Amino acid sequence: MSSNLEQVIARTFLDIADGLETGSFGSRPRIAVTGLGSEHGEEEVFSAALAASRKGVDVTYIGTMEDPSVHTVQAETEEQAHQMMESLLAEKQVDGVVTMHYPFPIGVSTVGRLVTPGRGRELFLATTTGTSSTDRVEGMIKNAVYGIIAAKACGIKRPTVGILNVDGARQTETALKQLQAGGYEIDFAESARSDGGCVMRGNDLLAASCDVMVTDSLTGNILMKTLSAFTTGGSYESAGYGYGPGIGEGYDRLVLIVSRASGAPVIANAIQFGAQLVQNGYRAVADAEFGAAKRAGLDQILQSRRAAKEAGAAQTQTISAPPKEVVTQAFTGIDVMDLEDAVQHLWKAGIYAESGMGCTGPMVMVNEANGEKAAQLLKEGGWLSSL
């Protein structure tokens, strides 16, 4: 009996067994995985493919190894494997792929899915690879929508959203609250720390205080690597679902990323992650969320940010500080990247101000006598939320 015939018979029996278990005899999600390039050897990836197949996924393995329970597309090199993968996607022979690297276009980035080591809770990390935008804050605003899409496509009807306390967090919060006020449904999480708010600390990351944690891709990538290899010393990623699917407006390919350091448990989870997205109609979810965000004013919010940034860059006038005063009133919630701009804005209005850093983060300080006017100016300039 030929190897191909054995594969067809084995997969037919798997379909029947899956139908008996689930009550559905429709086609199983078809996910391909490239097996070459892992730091742990091809056998590691192949064992993940077998494990995912046993969980009900129709797996296509691209590499040199074979087993009757998975369909194999032969490839001798990483380059060949990626060529085969692209062909399978283009010809719609598979619904999605899991691979170790992929050149996503600008505007597309991946939403990771991890398990926190202390409490075992799942959390979507938006995002972990790719570039949503060349502007950091604009990218994080988009990442929030991408994270909501991934969470909803995995069955969480109203995911809670937190913003990691990195550069740009406060600006992202302001924009997302504008989006919420425009009608886009965002359920903001509350920090587990005593001062609350939707801007999350490191403690919140470990406790999974939110369903979707918004950050920039570089920070998300580091966090994903750290938490997936938390118990192994770093050389072997053993926990979580990998770096996730590439998401972006109009992007219709399902490509999920794992690392060369990812072990079989993570790769198998990534394959199942892809299958779950297919089963839950992730493309329809994405279309609905992008449509809702645009109706709530996403494009206008982003354009307003770009215009303000360009205006700030064009302003070359040097503003001198007014006479120094004792500063006793502090305004928090201003992003660290905006501190000096906010201070100079107040100086221009004749209010003496200083920047500082307190235990709750960056702050602008003024004399109490100027507090009300300063607050109004900071709100008008977009440094403080008026929502």
KEKE-3310 file (N, C-alpha, C; in steps of 0.2 Angstrom, whole numbers, plus 5000, padded with zeros to 4 digits):
npx = (5004:5003:5012:5004:4991:4989:4990:4978:4968:4970:4967:4954:4948:4951:4943:4931:4931:4932:4920:4911:4914:4912:4900:4898:4900:4907:4921:4937:4947:4960:4977:4993:5010:5027:5042:5055:5070:5069:5077:5077:5077:5070:5062:5056:5046:5038:5033:5024:5015:5009:5004:4994:4986:4980:4972:4961:4964:4966:4981:4994:5010:5025:5040:5053:5049:5037:5021:5006:4995:4996:4996:5009:5020:5033:5049:5065:5073:5073:5069:5062:5052:5045:5041:5032:5023:5018:5012:5002:4994:4990:4983:4973:4973:4975:4968:4976:4992:5006:5022:5039:5044:5039:5036:5027:5017:5018:5007:5001:5001:5006:4995:4999:4997:4997:5001:5000:5013:5011:4997:4991:4982:4975:4980:4979:4992:4995:5004:5015:5024:5029:5023:5012:5010:5021:5022:5023:5012:5001:5002:5000:4987:4980:4984:4976:4963:4967:4970:4957:4950:4957:4954:4940:4938:4942:4932:4929:4917:4916:4930:4941:4951:4968:4981:4998:5010:5020:5031:5020:5008:4998:4994:4989:4978:4970:4966:4959:4949:4942:4938:4930:4920:4915:4907:4913:4914:4923:4929:4936:4949:4953:4967:4975:4982:4982:4979:4971:4963:4966:4978:4991:5002:5018:5014:5001:5002:5008:4997:4987:4977:4969:4960:4966:4981:4988:5002:5018:5025:5039:5041:5031:5036:5047:5041:5033:5043:5049:5039:5035:5046:5048:5050:5061:5073:5076:5080:5071:5055:5041:5028:5011:5004:5011:5017:5006:4992:4994:4987:4977:4969:4960:4968:4970:4976:4979:4991:5001:5014:5028:5042:5060:5064:5054:5046:5038:5026:5021:5021:5011:5000:4999:4995:4983:4977:4976:4967:4956:4953:4949:4938:4929:4927:4936:4939:4927:4924:4935:4932:4920:4924:4934:4925:4916:4925:4929:4918:4916:4925:4939:4948:4948:4953:4966:4971:4970:4979:4991:4991:4993:5005:5014:5012:5018:5031:5034:5035:5047:5050:5059:5054:5054:5055:5043:5044:5051:5042:5035:5030:5017:5006:5001:5000:4995:4996:5000:5009:5026:5033:5028:5030:5039:5034:5021:5025:5031:5020:5012:5021:5021:5009:5011:5012:5021:5029:5035:5042:5041:5044:5035:5029:5019:5021:5025:5024:5017:5020:5013:5011:4998:4989:4988:4982:4969:4968:4979:4975:4965:4971:4980:4971:4965:4975:4977:4984:4979:4966:4949:4938)
npy = (4994:5011:5025:5038:5033:5026:5038:5044:5035:5034:5048:5049:5040:5047:5058:5053:5048:5060:5066:5058:5060:5074:5076:5083:5081:5088:5095:5095:5108:5114:5114:5119:5116:5121:5112:5113:5121:5123:5125:5114:5103:5094:5083:5088:5097:5089:5080:5088:5091:5078:5077:5088:5083:5072:5078:5082:5091:5094:5091:5097:5092:5100:5095:5083:5071:5058:5051:5041:5048:5061:5072:5074:5085:5085:5093:5099:5109:5125:5135:5129:5123:5135:5139:5129:5131:5143:5140:5131:5140:5149:5141:5138:5125:5123:5130:5138:5142:5137:5144:5148:5160:5175:5187:5199:5212:5230:5236:5224:5213:5201:5193:5186:5172:5168:5158:5163:5161:5160:5159:5152:5157:5162:5174:5186:5193:5208:5217:5204:5201:5208:5224:5236:5249:5262:5272:5273:5274:5275:5262:5254:5258:5252:5239:5236:5234:5223:5213:5212:5206:5194:5188:5187:5179:5168:5164:5172:5183:5196:5203:5209:5224:5229:5241:5240:5247:5255:5266:5278:5273:5281:5290:5280:5276:5287:5289:5276:5278:5288:5282:5272:5281:5285:5275:5262:5246:5243:5235:5240:5234:5233:5238:5227:5233:5245:5258:5256:5258:5257:5256:5245:5236:5227:5217:5215:5209:5196:5192:5191:5201:5206:5201:5205:5211:5226:5232:5237:5229:5225:5225:5216:5204:5201:5199:5188:5178:5177:5173:5161:5153:5152:5143:5135:5140:5147:5142:5134:5135:5131:5134:5140:5147:5152:5165:5169:5174:5184:5199:5211:5225:5220:5210:5194:5181:5167:5166:5159:5162:5154:5152:5148:5143:5137:5124:5107:5107:5120:5122:5113:5118:5130:5126:5121:5133:5140:5132:5134:5147:5146:5138:5146:5156:5167:5178:5184:5189:5198:5207:5212:5219:5228:5236:5241:5248:5258:5265:5271:5280:5278:5280:5294:5298:5293:5300:5313:5312:5311:5323:5332:5328:5331:5345:5348:5344:5353:5365:5376:5386:5392:5391:5401:5398:5404:5415:5407:5397:5390:5373:5364:5356:5342:5334:5319:5304:5308:5304:5298:5302:5313:5323:5334:5342:5345:5353:5364:5369:5374:5384:5392:5398:5406:5400:5394:5378:5361:5346:5329:5313:5302:5290:5284:5286:5297:5315:5332:5347:5361:5377:5378:5389:5390:5379:5375:5382:5377:5363:5364:5368:5358:5347:5352:5352:5338:5331:5327:5317:5321:5313)
npz = (5000:4996:5002:5002:5000:5012:5021:5017:5020:5034:5038:5034:5044:5055:5053:5054:5067:5074:5071:5077:5090:5091:5086:5074:5057:5047:5037:5045:5052:5042:5044:5040:5044:5045:5046:5046:5052:5066:5082:5090:5082:5068:5072:5084:5079:5071:5080:5087:5076:5075:5088:5087:5077:5083:5091:5083:5072:5055:5049:5039:5036:5032:5027:5030:5036:5039:5042:5044:5049:5047:5033:5022:5014:5005:5008:5007:5012:5021:5013:5002:5010:5013:5001:4997:5007:5004:4992:4996:5003:4994:4984:4992:4999:5012:5027:5035:5041:5051:5056:5057:5054:5045:5032:5036:5030:5033:5045:5048:5062:5075:5086:5101:5112:5128:5143:5160:5172:5186:5189:5179:5170:5154:5142:5130:5120:5113:5103:5096:5085:5069:5062:5066:5064:5059:5068:5085:5095:5087:5082:5094:5097:5086:5089:5100:5094:5086:5096:5102:5092:5090:5103:5103:5093:5098:5107:5118:5122:5127:5129:5141:5141:5144:5145:5144:5154:5146:5136:5128:5133:5140:5130:5121:5129:5130:5116:5114:5123:5117:5106:5111:5117:5105:5101:5099:5106:5120:5133:5147:5157:5175:5184:5196:5205:5219:5215:5203:5187:5169:5164:5164:5176:5179:5188:5185:5172:5176:5184:5175:5173:5164:5149:5136:5133:5129:5120:5113:5098:5100:5113:5117:5110:5118:5130:5127:5124:5136:5145:5140:5141:5154:5164:5160:5158:5147:5134:5128:5123:5132:5136:5133:5117:5107:5095:5088:5077:5062:5060:5052:5045:5031:5028:5023:5025:5035:5045:5057:5070:5077:5087:5083:5095:5100:5108:5106:5114:5113:5099:5095:5102:5095:5082:5085:5090:5078:5071:5080:5077:5064:5065:5072:5063:5061:5051:5048:5061:5062:5051:5056:5068:5063:5055:5065:5073:5064:5061:5073:5073:5071:5060:5060:5072:5072:5061:5067:5077:5069:5063:5074:5078:5067:5067:5079:5077:5067:5074:5078:5087:5101:5117:5131:5149:5161:5175:5189:5200:5216:5214:5217:5214:5205:5190:5184:5173:5161:5146:5146:5135:5131:5141:5141:5130:5135:5146:5140:5133:5143:5148:5136:5138:5148:5161:5174:5174:5179:5175:5181:5190:5198:5210:5204:5191:5176:5178:5177:5185:5193:5201:5213:5212:5199:5195:5190:5177:5171:5170:5161:5149:5147:5144:5133:5124:5123:5131:5144:5148:5144:5146)
capx = (5000:5007:5011:4999:4985:4989:4988:4971:4964:4971:4964:4947:4946:4952:4937:4925:4931:4931:4913:4908:4916:4909:4893:4899:4904:4910:4928:4941:4951:4966:4982:5000:5016:5034:5045:5063:5073:5069:5083:5077:5077:5064:5058:5052:5040:5034:5029:5019:5010:5006:4999:4988:4982:4976:4967:4956:4966:4969:4987:4998:5017:5030:5047:5055:5046:5031:5017:5000:4990:4996:4998:5016:5022:5041:5053:5072:5076:5068:5067:5058:5046:5041:5038:5027:5018:5014:5008:4996:4989:4987:4978:4967:4973:4975:4965:4981:4999:5011:5028:5044:5046:5035:5037:5021:5017:5016:4999:4999:5006:5003:4993:5001:4992:5001:4998:5004:5016:5009:4990:4989:4977:4977:4981:4981:4997:4994:5006:5021:5029:5026:5023:5005:5011:5028:5021:5022:5006:4996:5002:4997:4979:4978:4985:4970:4958:4969:4969:4950:4948:4959:4950:4933:4938:4943:4926:4928:4912:4918:4936:4943:4957:4972:4987:5004:5013:5026:5030:5014:5002:4993:4991:4984:4972:4966:4963:4955:4943:4939:4935:4924:4915:4912:4903:4916:4913:4929:4928:4943:4951:4955:4973:4974:4985:4977:4976:4967:4964:4967:4985:4993:5009:5020:5010:4995:5004:5008:4991:4982:4972:4965:4960:4970:4986:4991:5009:5021:5027:5045:5040:5027:5040:5051:5037:5031:5049:5051:5034:5034:5051:5049:5052:5066:5079:5076:5082:5065:5048:5037:5021:5008:5002:5016:5016:5000:4991:4995:4980:4977:4963:4960:4973:4966:4979:4980:4998:5003:5021:5031:5049:5064:5065:5047:5045:5032:5019:5019:5019:5005:4995:4999:4991:4976:4975:4974:4961:4950:4951:4945:4931:4925:4926:4939:4939:4920:4925:4939:4928:4915:4927:4936:4920:4914:4930:4930:4911:4917:4930:4946:4952:4949:4957:4973:4973:4971:4986:4996:4991:4996:5013:5017:5012:5023:5038:5035:5036:5054:5051:5061:5050:5058:5051:5041:5048:5050:5037:5034:5026:5014:5000:5004:4995:4998:4992:5003:5014:5033:5036:5024:5031:5042:5029:5016:5028:5032:5013:5010:5026:5019:5003:5013:5012:5027:5028:5041:5041:5044:5042:5033:5029:5013:5023:5027:5019:5018:5019:5012:5008:4991:4985:4987:4980:4963:4969:4984:4972:4961:4976:4982:4965:4964:4981:4977:4989:4975:4959:4943:4933)
capy = (5000:5017:5030:5042:5030:5026:5044:5046:5031:5036:5054:5047:5037:5052:5062:5049:5048:5067:5067:5054:5064:5081:5077:5086:5077:5093:5095:5098:5114:5111:5119:5117:5118:5120:5108:5114:5127:5123:5124:5108:5098:5093:5079:5092:5100:5083:5077:5093:5090:5072:5079:5092:5079:5068:5083:5084:5095:5091:5094:5095:5093:5102:5093:5077:5066:5055:5047:5040:5052:5068:5073:5076:5089:5085:5099:5097:5115:5130:5139:5125:5123:5141:5139:5124:5134:5149:5137:5128:5145:5152:5137:5136:5118:5123:5136:5142:5139:5139:5144:5151:5167:5177:5194:5202:5219:5235:5236:5218:5211:5195:5193:5180:5169:5164:5156:5166:5155:5159:5157:5148:5160:5164:5181:5188:5199:5212:5211:5201:5202:5213:5231:5238:5256:5265:5277:5268:5275:5273:5255:5252:5259:5246:5232:5234:5231:5216:5209:5210:5201:5187:5185:5186:5173:5162:5163:5177:5188:5203:5203:5215:5226:5233:5244:5239:5254:5257:5273:5278:5270:5286:5292:5275:5276:5293:5287:5271:5280:5292:5277:5270:5286:5285:5269:5255:5242:5241:5234:5241:5230:5237:5235:5224:5237:5249:5264:5254:5260:5252:5255:5239:5235:5220:5213:5213:5204:5190:5190:5191:5205:5208:5196:5207:5216:5230:5234:5237:5223:5223:5223:5210:5199:5200:5196:5181:5174:5176:5169:5154:5149:5154:5137:5131:5144:5151:5139:5129:5138:5126:5135:5145:5145:5155:5172:5170:5175:5190:5202:5218:5227:5218:5205:5188:5175:5165:5164:5160:5162:5151:5153:5143:5140:5134:5116:5103:5109:5127:5122:5109:5123:5135:5123:5121:5140:5141:5128:5137:5153:5144:5135:5152:5161:5173:5183:5187:5193:5204:5212:5216:5223:5234:5240:5245:5253:5264:5269:5274:5286:5276:5284:5301:5298:5292:5306:5319:5311:5312:5330:5335:5326:5335:5352:5349:5344:5360:5371:5377:5392:5391:5394:5402:5397:5410:5415:5401:5397:5384:5369:5359:5352:5337:5331:5312:5302:5311:5300:5301:5305:5320:5327:5341:5346:5348:5358:5370:5371:5378:5389:5397:5401:5410:5396:5390:5371:5357:5339:5325:5306:5300:5282:5282:5288:5304:5320:5339:5350:5368:5380:5377:5394:5389:5372:5375:5384:5372:5357:5365:5369:5351:5344:5355:5350:5331:5327:5324:5315:5325:5309)
capz = (5000:4995:5008:5001:5001:5019:5024:5015:5024:5041:5039:5034:5050:5060:5052:5057:5075:5076:5070:5082:5096:5092:5083:5067:5052:5042:5037:5050:5050:5039:5046:5038:5048:5042:5051:5046:5055:5073:5086:5093:5077:5064:5076:5088:5076:5069:5086:5088:5071:5077:5094:5085:5073:5088:5094:5079:5067:5049:5049:5034:5038:5027:5029:5027:5040:5037:5047:5040:5052:5044:5026:5021:5008:5005:5007:5010:5014:5023:5007:4999:5014:5013:4994:4997:5011:5000:4987:4999:5005:4988:4981:4997:5001:5019:5030:5039:5042:5057:5053:5062:5052:5040:5031:5036:5027:5038:5046:5051:5067:5077:5093:5105:5117:5133:5150:5165:5175:5193:5190:5174:5166:5147:5141:5123:5120:5107:5098:5097:5080:5064:5063:5065:5061:5060:5074:5091:5098:5082:5082:5100:5096:5082:5092:5104:5090:5084:5102:5103:5087:5092:5109:5102:5088:5102:5111:5123:5119:5129:5132:5145:5138:5148:5142:5148:5156:5142:5133:5124:5136:5141:5124:5119:5133:5128:5110:5115:5126:5112:5102:5115:5117:5098:5100:5099:5112:5123:5141:5150:5163:5180:5187:5202:5210:5223:5211:5198:5180:5164:5162:5168:5179:5178:5192:5181:5167:5179:5186:5169:5176:5158:5143:5131:5136:5123:5120:5106:5096:5102:5120:5117:5108:5123:5135:5125:5125:5143:5149:5137:5143:5161:5168:5156:5158:5141:5128:5126:5125:5133:5138:5128:5110:5102:5094:5086:5070:5059:5060:5050:5041:5024:5028:5023:5026:5042:5047:5065:5071:5083:5087:5082:5101:5103:5109:5104:5117:5110:5092:5095:5104:5090:5077:5088:5090:5071:5070:5083:5073:5058:5067:5074:5058:5063:5046:5049:5067:5060:5047:5060:5072:5060:5053:5071:5075:5059:5062:5079:5072:5072:5055:5062:5078:5070:5057:5072:5080:5064:5062:5080:5078:5062:5069:5084:5073:5063:5078:5080:5091:5107:5122:5138:5155:5165:5182:5193:5206:5219:5211:5223:5211:5200:5185:5182:5167:5155:5144:5147:5129:5130:5146:5139:5126:5139:5150:5135:5131:5149:5147:5131:5141:5154:5167:5175:5175:5179:5174:5186:5190:5204:5211:5199:5184:5174:5180:5176:5191:5193:5207:5214:5210:5191:5193:5185:5170:5168:5168:5155:5144:5146:5141:5126:5120:5122:5136:5149:5145:5147:5146)
cpx = (5004:5006:5006:4992:4984:4987:4981:4966:4964:4967:4956:4944:4946:4946:4931:4925:4930:4924:4909:4908:4912:4902:4893:4903:4907:4918:4931:4945:4958:4972:4989:5005:5022:5038:5053:5065:5073:5076:5083:5076:5070:5059:5053:5045:5036:5030:5023:5013:5006:5001:4993:4983:4977:4971:4961:4958:4968:4975:4991:5005:5021:5037:5049:5053:5039:5027:5010:4994:4990:4998:5005:5017:5030:5044:5060:5075:5071:5065:5061:5051:5042:5038:5032:5021:5014:5010:5001:4991:4986:4982:4973:4967:4973:4971:4970:4987:5002:5018:5033:5046:5041:5036:5030:5021:5016:5009:4997:5004:5002:5001:4995:4996:4997:4997:5002:5006:5013:5002:4987:4983:4980:4976:4983:4986:4997:4999:5013:5026:5025:5026:5016:5005:5018:5028:5019:5015:5000:4996:4999:4989:4977:4979:4979:4965:4960:4968:4962:4948:4950:4955:4943:4933:4940:4938:4925:4924:4914:4924:4938:4950:4961:4978:4993:5008:5020:5025:5024:5008:4997:4990:4987:4978:4967:4962:4958:4948:4939:4935:4929:4918:4911:4907:4906:4916:4920:4927:4935:4944:4953:4962:4972:4978:4980:4974:4972:4969:4966:4974:4988:5000:5011:5017:5004:4996:5004:5002:4986:4976:4967:4965:4965:4975:4989:4998:5012:5024:5034:5045:5036:5031:5044:5047:5035:5037:5050:5046:5033:5040:5053:5052:5058:5072:5081:5077:5076:5059:5043:5029:5018:5006:5006:5014:5010:4999:4992:4988:4981:4971:4964:4965:4969:4969:4980:4987:5000:5011:5023:5038:5053:5066:5059:5048:5039:5026:5017:5017:5012:4999:4994:4994:4984:4973:4972:4968:4955:4948:4947:4938:4926:4924:4929:4939:4932:4921:4929:4936:4923:4918:4930:4931:4917:4919:4930:4923:4912:4922:4937:4950:4953:4953:4964:4975:4974:4978:4992:4997:4995:5003:5016:5017:5017:5030:5039:5037:5043:5055:5053:5057:5054:5053:5049:5045:5046:5046:5037:5029:5023:5008:5003:4998:4998:4994:4995:5009:5021:5036:5033:5026:5033:5037:5024:5018:5028:5025:5011:5015:5023:5013:5005:5013:5018:5026:5035:5038:5044:5042:5041:5032:5023:5015:5024:5021:5021:5016:5018:5011:5001:4987:4984:4984:4974:4964:4974:4980:4968:4965:4978:4977:4965:4969:4981:4981:4985:4968:4954:4937:4931)
cpy = (5006:5021:5035:5039:5028:5032:5046:5042:5033:5043:5053:5044:5042:5057:5059:5049:5055:5068:5064:5057:5070:5082:5080:5082:5082:5092:5098:5104:5111:5116:5115:5119:5116:5117:5109:5121:5127:5122:5118:5102:5097:5088:5082:5094:5094:5080:5082:5092:5084:5073:5083:5088:5074:5072:5085:5089:5092:5094:5092:5097:5095:5100:5087:5071:5064:5051:5047:5045:5059:5068:5076:5079:5089:5091:5097:5103:5120:5134:5135:5124:5129:5142:5135:5127:5139:5146:5134:5134:5148:5148:5135:5129:5118:5130:5141:5138:5141:5138:5148:5158:5169:5185:5198:5210:5224:5236:5229:5216:5205:5196:5186:5178:5165:5162:5159:5160:5154:5157:5153:5150:5162:5171:5182:5194:5202:5218:5209:5200:5206:5220:5234:5245:5258:5270:5272:5269:5273:5265:5252:5252:5253:5240:5231:5231:5224:5211:5207:5205:5194:5184:5183:5180:5167:5161:5167:5183:5195:5203:5209:5217:5230:5235:5243:5246:5255:5264:5273:5276:5275:5289:5287:5275:5281:5291:5282:5273:5285:5287:5274:5275:5287:5279:5262:5252:5240:5240:5234:5237:5235:5234:5232:5228:5242:5255:5262:5257:5255:5251:5250:5239:5228:5215:5210:5208:5197:5187:5189:5195:5207:5202:5198:5212:5219:5232:5235:5231:5220:5221:5216:5204:5196:5196:5189:5176:5172:5172:5162:5150:5150:5149:5133:5134:5147:5148:5135:5133:5132:5127:5141:5142:5149:5162:5174:5172:5182:5193:5209:5219:5225:5212:5198:5181:5174:5162:5165:5159:5158:5153:5147:5139:5137:5126:5114:5106:5115:5126:5118:5114:5128:5132:5123:5128:5142:5138:5131:5143:5151:5142:5141:5157:5168:5179:5187:5192:5199:5209:5216:5221:5229:5239:5244:5250:5259:5268:5273:5280:5284:5280:5291:5302:5297:5298:5312:5318:5313:5320:5334:5334:5330:5342:5353:5349:5350:5366:5371:5382:5389:5395:5395:5401:5404:5410:5409:5402:5390:5379:5364:5355:5348:5334:5324:5310:5304:5306:5303:5304:5312:5325:5334:5345:5349:5354:5365:5373:5376:5384:5395:5401:5405:5406:5392:5383:5367:5350:5335:5318:5304:5292:5280:5283:5295:5309:5327:5342:5358:5371:5379:5383:5394:5383:5371:5376:5379:5365:5358:5365:5362:5346:5346:5353:5342:5327:5324:5322:5319:5320:5306)
cpz = (5000:5001:5008:5002:5009:5023:5023:5020:5032:5043:5039:5041:5055:5059:5055:5064:5077:5076:5075:5089:5097:5089:5076:5063:5046:5042:5043:5048:5047:5040:5044:5043:5045:5047:5051:5049:5063:5076:5089:5088:5074:5068:5081:5085:5073:5074:5088:5083:5073:5083:5092:5081:5078:5091:5089:5073:5061:5047:5042:5036:5032:5029:5026:5030:5038:5042:5043:5043:5050:5037:5026:5014:5009:5004:5011:5013:5017:5018:5003:5003:5014:5006:4994:5002:5008:4995:4990:5001:4999:4984:4986:4999:5008:5021:5033:5039:5049:5055:5058:5060:5046:5038:5030:5033:5033:5038:5049:5056:5071:5085:5096:5110:5122:5139:5155:5170:5183:5194:5185:5170:5159:5147:5134:5123:5113:5107:5100:5092:5074:5066:5061:5062:5063:5066:5080:5094:5093:5082:5088:5100:5092:5085:5097:5100:5088:5090:5103:5098:5088:5098:5107:5097:5092:5108:5117:5120:5121:5132:5135:5142:5143:5143:5146:5148:5153:5139:5128:5127:5137:5135:5121:5122:5131:5121:5110:5118:5122:5107:5105:5116:5110:5096:5099:5106:5115:5131:5144:5156:5169:5183:5194:5208:5213:5219:5205:5191:5175:5161:5167:5170:5177:5182:5188:5175:5170:5181:5181:5172:5170:5153:5138:5134:5129:5125:5113:5105:5099:5110:5121:5115:5114:5129:5134:5126:5132:5147:5146:5139:5150:5165:5165:5156:5151:5134:5125:5128:5126:5135:5133:5121:5105:5101:5090:5079:5068:5058:5057:5045:5033:5023:5028:5023:5034:5043:5054:5065:5077:5082:5086:5089:5104:5103:5106:5107:5114:5103:5091:5097:5098:5084:5079:5088:5083:5069:5073:5080:5067:5060:5069:5069:5059:5058:5047:5056:5066:5056:5051:5065:5069:5057:5059:5073:5070:5060:5068:5079:5072:5067:5057:5068:5076:5066:5062:5075:5075:5063:5067:5080:5073:5064:5075:5082:5070:5067:5081:5085:5098:5113:5129:5144:5158:5171:5186:5199:5210:5216:5216:5220:5205:5196:5182:5176:5161:5153:5145:5141:5128:5136:5144:5135:5130:5144:5146:5133:5137:5149:5142:5133:5147:5161:5168:5177:5175:5177:5179:5185:5197:5205:5206:5192:5183:5177:5178:5182:5190:5200:5207:5212:5202:5190:5189:5178:5167:5166:5162:5149:5142:5143:5134:5122:5120:5127:5142:5146:5148:5147:5153)
residu = (MET:SER:SER:ASN:LEU:GLU:GLN:VAL:ILE:ALA:ARG:THR:PHE:LEU:ASP:ILE:ALA:ASP:GLY:LEU:GLU:THR:GLY:SER:PHE:GLY:SER:ARG:PRO:ARG:ILE:ALA:VAL:THR:GLY:LEU:GLY:SER:GLU:HIS:GLY:GLU:GLU:GLU:VAL:PHE:SER:ALA:ALA:LEU:ALA:ALA:SER:ARG:LYS:GLY:VAL:ASP:VAL:THR:TYR:ILE:GLY:THR:MET:GLU:ASP:PRO:SER:VAL:HIS:THR:VAL:GLN:ALA:GLU:THR:GLU:GLU:GLN:ALA:HIS:GLN:MET:MET:GLU:SER:LEU:LEU:ALA:GLU:LYS:GLN:VAL:ASP:GLY:VAL:VAL:THR:MET:HIS:TYR:PRO:PHE:PRO:ILE:GLY:VAL:SER:THR:VAL:GLY:ARG:LEU:VAL:THR:PRO:GLY:ARG:GLY:ARG:GLU:LEU:PHE:LEU:ALA:THR:THR:THR:GLY:THR:SER:SER:THR:ASP:ARG:VAL:GLU:GLY:MET:ILE:LYS:ASN:ALA:VAL:TYR:GLY:ILE:ILE:ALA:ALA:LYS:ALA:CYS:GLY:ILE:LYS:ARG:PRO:THR:VAL:GLY:ILE:LEU:ASN:VAL:ASP:GLY:ALA:ARG:GLN:THR:GLU:THR:ALA:LEU:LYS:GLN:LEU:GLN:ALA:GLY:GLY:TYR:GLU:ILE:ASP:PHE:ALA:GLU:SER:ALA:ARG:SER:ASP:GLY:GLY:CYS:VAL:MET:ARG:GLY:ASN:ASP:LEU:LEU:ALA:ALA:SER:CYS:ASP:VAL:MET:VAL:THR:ASP:SER:LEU:THR:GLY:ASN:ILE:LEU:MET:LYS:THR:LEU:SER:ALA:PHE:THR:THR:GLY:GLY:SER:TYR:GLU:SER:ALA:GLY:TYR:GLY:TYR:GLY:PRO:GLY:ILE:GLY:GLU:GLY:TYR:ASP:ARG:LEU:VAL:LEU:ILE:VAL:SER:ARG:ALA:SER:GLY:ALA:PRO:VAL:ILE:ALA:ASN:ALA:ILE:GLN:PHE:GLY:ALA:GLN:LEU:VAL:GLN:ASN:GLY:TYR:ARG:ALA:VAL:ALA:ASP:ALA:GLU:PHE:GLY:ALA:ALA:LYS:ARG:ALA:GLY:LEU:ASP:GLN:ILE:LEU:GLN:SER:ARG:ARG:ALA:ALA:LYS:GLU:ALA:GLY:ALA:ALA:GLN:THR:GLN:THR:ILE:SER:ALA:PRO:PRO:LYS:GLU:VAL:VAL:THR:GLN:ALA:PHE:THR:GLY:ILE:ASP:VAL:MET:ASP:LEU:GLU:ASP:ALA:VAL:GLN:HIS:LEU:TRP:LYS:ALA:GLY:ILE:TYR:ALA:GLU:SER:GLY:MET:GLY:CYS:THR:GLY:PRO:MET:VAL:MET:VAL:ASN:GLU:ALA:ASN:GLY:GLU:LYS:ALA:ALA:GLN:LEU:LEU:LYS:GLU:GLY:GLY:TRP:LEU:SER:SER:LEU)
# end
